[in-house]
Amino acid sequence: MATSAGIRKAAPKFRYLSAWFCPYAHRATLALEHHTGRVDYEWVEALGWEQRDDKENVTGSGHEWWYHWKADELKRSNPGALVPTLIPVDAETGAADESKSVYESLVTIDYIDQVSEATGADRLVSEDPFWAARTRIWADKVNRECCSPYYGVLVRKDPQERMDHFQELVQGLERFATEIDAKDSSTFLPNNQLSNVDLALIPWAYRFYVFEEYRGYTIPQTKELEGYHRWYDHVMNLDSVKRTLPDKDRYLDHIRKYADGSARSKVANAVRRGVAAHELDDEKDDY
């Protein structure tokens, strides 16, 4: 974007506190990559795993507990110490301002979209007030109905509970598919415009393959899900999406700790406690 003096404005830059395996952080990565050239960032791997002995065999799996370790920068800049977290960097001094950090995955999509100063079809949140409102509603709906149940399928121990969460997820995808089928588009917005709704779902949709390995489930190929599968084939072939996707074998090995009950994270603890992933409590589910 040129200024009145003819000097190109520098793209806003961020320290991007992330974790390669985290689908919540993946949402922000997708937004950053969609706005490549309009937003600049430095990836900081700020969340990982460490093993601790399970001497009492609480996991019931014969495995050690896996706990998250968190970088000090993440703990300083985000009260919940969760990824994604964006810390703005001053263009002149190069200093990061942790007092202005932005976090929560759906919020970061909106924020990145705004600071990019993109216009028209490049926007992830439409400039049209109606579509902007509708996509915010559906991003939250997709988060609750199509993403949160993922963890119930993996973390809960009772087979019927796992199946209940899987059916809940499939029903959420069917409702999403109905919205796709209602438009002449392979994305949530008309005219194949990528949006915050698509970015809310992509990280989990990509990861649904783990169900077959650990639970024997696959997303059905039914008429009710035709719109979903058409959407999936479209978005997973976008260059800005493809370059964000983690290696499948590496992620499959990572997610085993959720499937065998040895993961100790806020999301895993919340689901183990009997609530949905999006209902985690920073105090009750701390570890």
Phi, psi and chi 1 to 4 in degrees:
 res  aa     phi    psi   chi1   chi2   chi3   chi4
   1 MET       -  123.0  179.9  178.5  178.7      -
   2 ALA   -86.9  143.5      -      -      -      -
   3 THR   -87.3  175.0   66.9      -      -      -
   4 SER   -64.0  -23.7   58.1      -      -      -
   5 ALA   -86.3    0.2      -      -      -      -
   6 GLY    82.6   11.3      -      -      -      -
   7 ILE   -99.7  129.1  -59.0  172.9      -      -
   8 ARG   -70.0  130.1 -179.4  170.8  -66.0  -84.2
   9 LYS   -69.7  134.3 -178.2  179.4  177.4 -178.5
  10 ALA   -65.8  140.3      -      -      -      -
  11 ALA   -66.7  138.6      -      -      -      -
  12 PRO   -60.1  142.0   20.6  -30.8      -      -
  13 LYS  -122.1  147.9 -176.7  174.3 -178.6  178.3
  14 PHE  -137.4  149.1  -60.5   92.6      -      -
  15 ARG   -84.2  120.6  -76.2 -179.9   63.4   77.7
  16 TYR  -105.4  101.2  172.8   40.4      -      -
  17 LEU   -81.6  116.5  -50.3 -171.2      -      -
  18 SER  -143.1 -173.8 -169.5      -      -      -
  19 ALA  -152.2  129.0      -      -      -      -
  20 TRP   -58.5  -30.3   72.2  -92.5      -      -
  21 PHE   -90.4  -13.1   52.7   81.3      -      -
  22 CYS   -84.1  118.9  178.3      -      -      -
  23 PRO   -66.9  -28.0   20.8  -30.4      -      -
  24 TYR   -65.1  -46.2  -67.8   99.9      -      -
  25 ALA   -64.6  -33.0      -      -      -      -
  26 HIS   -56.0  -33.4 -166.8  174.6      -      -
  27 ARG   -59.0  -46.5  -71.9  170.4  169.9  167.2
  28 ALA   -66.4  -38.7      -      -      -      -
  29 THR   -59.0  -43.0  -53.2      -      -      -
  30 LEU   -60.5  -42.2  -73.0  161.3      -      -
  31 ALA   -66.1  -43.1      -      -      -      -
  32 LEU   -62.9  -42.3  -70.9  163.9      -      -
  33 GLU   -72.1  -33.9  -73.9  -61.3  -51.5      -
  34 HIS   -60.5  -36.5  174.4   77.2      -      -
  35 HIS  -100.5   27.7  -73.5  -54.7      -      -
  36 THR   -53.5  131.0  -66.5      -      -      -
  37 GLY    96.1  -25.5      -      -      -      -
  38 ARG  -102.8  -21.4  -68.3 -176.4  -75.3  -96.7
  39 VAL  -137.7  138.1  178.3      -      -      -
  40 ASP  -115.9  147.7 -169.1   12.7      -      -
  41 TYR  -152.6  154.8   68.0   96.1      -      -
  42 GLU  -113.9  118.2  175.5 -171.8    0.3      -
  43 TRP   -73.6  130.1 -178.8  -64.8      -      -
  44 VAL  -124.6  113.5  179.1      -      -      -
  45 GLU   -73.0  105.2 -164.9   73.2   10.9      -
  46 ALA  -114.2    3.2      -      -      -      -
  47 LEU  -144.4  133.8 -171.8   68.7      -      -
  48 GLY  -152.2 -161.4      -      -      -      -
  49 TRP  -130.8  147.3  -66.6   91.7      -      -
  50 GLU  -141.0  147.3   60.6 -175.7   10.7      -
  51 GLN   -90.9  142.0  -79.3 -174.4  -56.4      -
  52 ARG  -134.0  145.6  -58.6  179.8 -166.9  172.3
  53 ASP   -60.0  140.0  -71.9  -18.5      -      -
  54 ASP  -109.3   73.0  178.3   20.5      -      -
  55 LYS   -63.9  -28.2  -64.0  177.9  180.0  178.3
  56 GLU   -93.6    3.0  -55.0  -62.9  -33.3      -
  57 ASN    53.5   43.0 -165.7   30.3      -      -
  58 VAL   -64.4  -33.7  177.8      -      -      -
  59 THR   -66.4  -24.9   63.3      -      -      -
  60 GLY    70.3   13.9      -      -      -      -
  61 SER  -116.0   -8.3   65.0      -      -      -
  62 GLY    76.9    7.1      -      -      -      -
  63 HIS  -106.8  158.9  -62.4  -74.7      -      -
  64 GLU   -70.8  158.3  -64.0   87.0   -7.7      -
  65 TRP   -67.2  143.4  -74.6  116.0      -      -
  66 TRP  -109.8  120.7  -77.6   95.3      -      -
  67 TYR  -111.9  148.9  -78.5   79.7      -      -
  68 HIS   -73.4  137.3  -88.4  148.9      -      -
  69 TRP  -103.1  149.2   62.5 -101.4      -      -
  70 LYS  -131.5  134.0  -60.7  178.8  178.6 -175.7
  71 ALA   -65.2  147.1      -      -      -      -
  72 ASP   -58.3  -38.0  -70.7  -19.9      -      -
  73 GLU   -60.6  -38.3 -174.7  177.7   15.6      -
  74 LEU   -67.8  -42.5  179.2   62.1      -      -
  75 LYS   -67.0  -30.9  -69.8 -173.9  -77.7 -170.6
  76 ARG   -74.9  -36.5  -70.3 -165.1  -51.0  -94.2
  77 SER   -97.3  -10.3   56.6      -      -      -
  78 ASN  -137.1  119.1 -178.1  -29.9      -      -
  79 PRO   -55.6  -32.8  -23.6   33.2      -      -
  80 GLY   -90.4   -6.2      -      -      -      -
  81 ALA    54.5   45.2      -      -      -      -
  82 LEU  -116.8  153.8  -62.6  170.9      -      -
  83 VAL  -101.1  150.5  -66.8      -      -      -
  84 PRO   -83.5  149.3   33.5  -37.7      -      -
  85 THR  -135.8  129.9  -63.9      -      -      -
  86 LEU  -110.1  128.7  -66.0  162.8      -      -
  87 ILE  -118.3  117.0  -55.5  173.0      -      -
  88 PRO   -66.5  144.5   23.3  -32.0      -      -
  89 VAL  -114.6  128.3  174.7      -      -      -
  90 ASP   -65.5  128.6 -172.9  -82.6      -      -
  91 ALA   -65.6  -28.6      -      -      -      -
  92 GLU   -89.9  -44.5  -65.1 -176.2    1.3      -
  93 THR   -95.5  -20.8   66.7      -      -      -
  94 GLY    76.4    9.5      -      -      -      -
  95 ALA   -84.3  138.4      -      -      -      -
  96 ALA   -88.5  135.0      -      -      -      -
  97 ASP  -106.2   93.7 -172.2  -10.2      -      -
  98 GLU   -67.5  -18.0  -65.5  178.0    2.3      -
  99 SER   -71.4  -14.5   70.8      -      -      -
 100 LYS  -115.1   28.4  -67.5 -174.8  176.9  179.9
 101 SER   -67.4  150.4   60.1      -      -      -
 102 VAL  -126.0  135.2  175.6      -      -      -
 103 TYR  -147.6 -176.5   39.1   87.5      -      -
 104 GLU    78.3  119.9  -60.2  -64.2  -22.7      -
 105 SER   -58.3  -45.7   61.5      -      -      -
 106 LEU   -68.8  -33.4  -65.0  179.4      -      -
 107 VAL   -66.0  -39.9  173.4      -      -      -
 108 THR   -65.1  -34.5   61.2      -      -      -
 109 ILE   -60.1  -50.2  -64.6  173.1      -      -
 110 ASP   -60.0  -44.8 -158.6  -30.7      -      -
 111 TYR   -64.1  -48.6  175.4   68.7      -      -
 112 ILE   -59.0  -41.2  -67.6  164.1      -      -
 113 ASP   -61.5  -41.4 -162.8   46.1      -      -
 114 GLN   -69.5  -46.3  -69.9 -171.4   49.3      -
 115 VAL   -70.9  -19.1  -59.5      -      -      -
 116 SER   -67.3  -24.0   75.6      -      -      -
 117 GLU    59.7   27.1  -61.8 -172.7   -3.6      -
 118 ALA   -68.1  158.5      -      -      -      -
 119 THR  -133.5  165.3   59.5      -      -      -
 120 GLY    58.5 -135.5      -      -      -      -
 121 ALA   -71.2  -10.6      -      -      -      -
 122 ASP   -79.0  -13.0  -71.1  -31.4      -      -
 123 ARG   -72.2  144.6  -72.6  -66.1  -58.6  -90.2
 124 LEU   -91.7  -24.9  -67.2  168.8      -      -
 125 VAL  -114.3  115.7  179.4      -      -      -
 126 SER   -55.5  148.1  175.9      -      -      -
 127 GLU   -73.5  -16.4  -66.4  172.2  -48.7      -
 128 ASP   -76.9  121.8 -179.4  -66.1      -      -
 129 PRO   -57.2  -37.2  -24.9   34.6      -      -
 130 PHE   -63.9  -49.9  167.0   75.5      -      -
 131 TRP   -69.5  -31.3  -77.3  112.1      -      -
 132 ALA   -62.1  -44.5      -      -      -      -
 133 ALA   -66.4  -43.8      -      -      -      -
 134 ARG   -65.7  -38.8 -171.3  160.5 -178.8   79.5
 135 THR   -70.7  -32.5   55.6      -      -      -
 136 ARG   -66.7  -38.8  -72.8 -172.8  175.6  105.8
 137 ILE   -62.4  -45.8  -69.5  168.9      -      -
 138 TRP   -76.6  -28.2  -93.0   89.0      -      -
 139 ALA   -62.3  -42.5      -      -      -      -
 140 ASP   -67.3  -39.6  178.1   66.2      -      -
 141 LYS   -64.6  -44.5 -172.5  176.1  177.5   67.3
 142 VAL   -62.4  -40.9  160.3      -      -      -
 143 ASN   -58.6  -44.3 -176.3   53.6      -      -
 144 ARG   -77.2  -39.1  -71.0 -177.2  -74.3  105.0
 145 GLU   -97.5  -25.5  -62.7 -178.3    0.9      -
 146 CYS  -114.8  -16.6  -55.8      -      -      -
 147 CYS  -109.3  -51.0  -57.0      -      -      -
 148 SER   -56.4  -40.5  -78.5      -      -      -
 149 PRO   -62.0  -20.3  -25.3   36.4      -      -
 150 TYR   -51.2  -43.3  170.5   87.0      -      -
 151 TYR   -74.0  -31.2  -62.7   98.6      -      -
 152 GLY   -63.7  -38.0      -      -      -      -
 153 VAL   -61.6  -37.7  176.9      -      -      -
 154 LEU   -88.8  -38.7  -67.0  173.0      -      -
 155 VAL   -89.1  -38.9  172.9      -      -      -
 156 ARG   -65.1  144.5  -60.4  -58.4  -65.1  174.0
 157 LYS   -91.9  -30.3  -68.1 -175.1  176.7 -178.4
 158 ASP   -74.2  126.7 -179.3   77.7      -      -
 159 PRO   -57.1  -38.0  -25.6   34.9      -      -
 160 GLN   -68.0  -39.0 -174.5   58.3   55.0      -
 161 GLU   -63.5  -40.9  -71.6 -175.2   -0.4      -
 162 ARG   -59.3  -45.8  -67.4  171.1  177.8  169.4
 163 MET   -65.1  -37.8  177.1   55.8   71.4      -
 164 ASP   -60.8  -43.1  -70.3  -16.1      -      -
 165 HIS   -66.4  -37.9  -76.5  -74.2      -      -
 166 PHE   -65.5  -43.4 -178.1   69.9      -      -
 167 GLN   -64.3  -37.7  -68.4  -61.3  -27.5      -
 168 GLU   -60.9  -42.5  178.5 -174.0   -4.6      -
 169 LEU   -63.6  -46.8 -172.9  154.2      -      -
 170 VAL   -61.2  -41.3  170.2      -      -      -
 171 GLN   -63.3  -37.6  -70.7  166.0    8.5      -
 172 GLY   -63.1  -41.2      -      -      -      -
 173 LEU   -64.9  -34.7  -67.4  178.6      -      -
 174 GLU   -64.9  -39.8  -71.3  174.0   -9.8      -
 175 ARG   -66.7  -38.9  -71.9 -173.2  -77.8  -89.4
 176 PHE   -63.2  -43.0  173.4   76.9      -      -
 177 ALA   -60.5  -36.4      -      -      -      -
 178 THR   -60.5  -39.2  -61.2      -      -      -
 179 GLU   -66.8  -39.0  -71.2  -68.0  -48.5      -
 180 ILE   -66.5  -43.6  -60.5  -63.3      -      -
 181 ASP   -64.8  -23.6  -73.8  -25.5      -      -
 182 ALA   -77.0   -8.2      -      -      -      -
 183 LYS  -123.4  154.0  -49.6  175.5 -173.8   73.7
 184 ASP   -86.3   66.8 -175.7   20.2      -      -
 185 SER  -156.7  154.4  178.9      -      -      -
 186 SER  -103.0   12.7  -65.4      -      -      -
 187 THR  -129.4  173.4   57.8      -      -      -
 188 PHE   -65.0  -41.1 -174.7   86.0      -      -
 189 LEU   -82.3  155.9  -75.0  175.5      -      -
 190 PRO   -62.3  162.0  -20.7   32.0      -      -
 191 ASN    61.7   30.4  -56.6  -45.7      -      -
 192 ASN    57.7   29.9  -72.8  -17.7      -      -
 193 GLN   -80.9  123.3  179.2  177.4  -14.7      -
 194 LEU   -68.2  144.0 -156.9   64.6      -      -
 195 SER  -141.2  175.4   75.7      -      -      -
 196 ASN   -62.3  -26.7   51.1  -19.0      -      -
 197 VAL   -66.2  -47.0 -178.6      -      -      -
 198 ASP   -60.9  -43.8  -55.1  -55.0      -      -
 199 LEU   -69.3  -26.3  -92.0   57.3      -      -
 200 ALA   -66.6  -34.7      -      -      -      -
 201 LEU   -95.6  -32.1 -178.7   54.5      -      -
 202 ILE   -50.1  -47.6  -73.7  169.9      -      -
 203 PRO   -59.4  -36.5  -25.8   36.6      -      -
 204 TRP   -79.6  -42.1  -82.1  -95.6      -      -
 205 ALA   -56.1  -41.6      -      -      -      -
 206 TYR   -62.6  -34.4  174.9   73.7      -      -
 207 ARG   -89.0   -3.5  -70.7  163.2  169.2   80.3
 208 PHE   -62.1  -18.1  -71.4  158.2      -      -
 209 TYR   -60.5  -22.2   72.1   93.2      -      -
 210 VAL   -67.6  -22.4  -53.9      -      -      -
 211 PHE   -59.8  -40.8  -68.5  152.9      -      -
 212 GLU   -63.5  -39.5 -175.4  171.3    9.4      -
 213 GLU   -68.7  -44.0  173.3   72.3   17.0      -
 214 TYR  -102.8  -19.6  -68.2  118.6      -      -
 215 ARG  -130.8   -6.6  -62.6  -66.2  179.0 -104.8
 216 GLY    75.5   17.8      -      -      -      -
 217 TYR  -105.2  148.4  -53.9  156.0      -      -
 218 THR  -135.0  150.9   56.9      -      -      -
 219 ILE   -67.4  123.6  -56.1  -59.8      -      -
 220 PRO   -64.6  151.8  -16.8   29.4      -      -
 221 GLN  -100.1   79.6  -66.3  -78.7  -14.5      -
 222 THR  -117.6  165.8   59.2      -      -      -
 223 LYS   -59.4  -37.9 -178.1  174.2  178.2   58.7
 224 GLU   -64.9  -20.8  -69.9   79.0    8.2      -
 225 LEU  -110.2   11.8  -73.4  173.6      -      -
 226 GLU   -59.0  -42.4  -74.8  179.2   -2.8      -
 227 GLY   -63.1  -39.5      -      -      -      -
 228 TYR   -62.8  -47.4  165.0   74.6      -      -
 229 HIS   -66.8  -35.0  -70.4  -68.7      -      -
 230 ARG   -64.6  -44.3  175.5  163.3   53.6   86.5
 231 TRP   -59.2  -47.5  167.0   87.1      -      -
 232 TYR   -57.2  -49.5 -178.2   95.1      -      -
 233 ASP   -61.2  -34.8  -69.5  -19.1      -      -
 234 HIS   -71.6  -54.5  173.7   77.1      -      -
 235 VAL   -69.0  -33.4  -62.8      -      -      -
 236 MET   -73.1   -8.4  -65.8  -60.0  170.4      -
 237 ASN  -104.2    5.2  -80.6  -69.0      -      -
 238 LEU   -77.1  135.6  -62.1  173.7      -      -
 239 ASP   -58.5  -40.4  -73.5  -19.1      -      -
 240 SER   -67.5  -20.8   63.2      -      -      -
 241 VAL   -88.1  -46.8  172.7      -      -      -
 242 LYS   -56.9  -37.2  -73.5 -166.5  -69.1 -174.0
 243 ARG   -77.4   -1.0   60.2  179.2  177.2 -101.8
 244 THR  -103.5   -7.9   71.7      -      -      -
 245 LEU   -78.9  127.3  -57.6  176.1      -      -
 246 PRO   -70.5  155.5   25.4  -33.0      -      -
 247 ASP   -59.7  132.4  178.0   79.6      -      -
 248 LYS   -66.8  -41.6  -75.4 -167.1  168.9 -177.0
 249 ASP   -66.4  -40.9  -71.8  -21.3      -      -
 250 ARG   -63.5  -42.3 -174.5 -174.2 -176.8 -162.9
 251 TYR   -69.7  -37.3 -177.2   76.7      -      -
 252 LEU   -59.5  -40.8 -166.8   65.8      -      -
 253 ASP   -66.9  -39.8 -176.2   59.3      -      -
 254 HIS   -61.1  -47.3  152.7   75.7      -      -
 255 ILE   -75.8   -7.1 -156.5   64.3      -      -
 256 ARG   -56.9  -34.4  179.9 -177.2  -67.7  111.3
 257 LYS   -66.1  -25.2   57.9 -178.3   67.5   70.7
 258 TYR   -78.1  -40.7  -77.4   81.5      -      -
 259 ALA   -69.3  -30.3      -      -      -      -
 260 ASP   -98.5    4.1   70.4   16.0      -      -
 261 GLY    85.4   10.0      -      -      -      -
 262 SER   -99.1    0.1   58.4      -      -      -
 263 ALA   -79.7  134.3      -      -      -      -
 264 ARG  -120.5   91.5  -61.8  -64.9  -76.0  178.1
 265 SER  -133.8  168.2   68.4      -      -      -
 266 LYS   -62.1  -41.2  -71.8 -175.1  178.6 -179.5
 267 VAL   -64.6  -48.4  167.3      -      -      -
 268 ALA   -61.6  -40.9      -      -      -      -
 269 ASN   -66.0  -38.5  -70.1   -7.5      -      -
 270 ALA   -63.2  -45.7      -      -      -      -
 271 VAL   -67.8  -38.2  174.8      -      -      -
 272 ARG   -63.4  -31.8 -161.2  176.2  -76.0  116.9
 273 ARG   -75.5  -16.0 -176.3  165.6   57.1   86.5
 274 GLY   107.0   10.7      -      -      -      -
 275 VAL  -113.6  169.4  -59.1      -      -      -
 276 ALA   -74.4  157.1      -      -      -      -
 277 ALA   -57.4  -38.0      -      -      -      -
 278 HIS   -74.9   -4.4   63.9  -90.5      -      -
 279 GLU  -103.6   16.8  -63.9  173.6  -40.2      -
 280 LEU   -59.6  148.9   71.5   81.6      -      -
 281 ASP  -117.5  124.6 -176.1  -71.6      -      -
 282 ASP   -57.9  -31.0  -79.1  -26.6      -      -
 283 GLU   -87.4  -50.4  -66.8 -175.9    1.5      -
 284 LYS   -66.3  -30.9  -69.1 -179.1 -179.5  178.2
 285 ASP  -107.0   14.9  -59.5  -46.4      -      -
 286 ASP   -70.5  169.4 -157.4    2.6      -      -
 287 TYR  -151.6      -   47.8   91.2      -      -
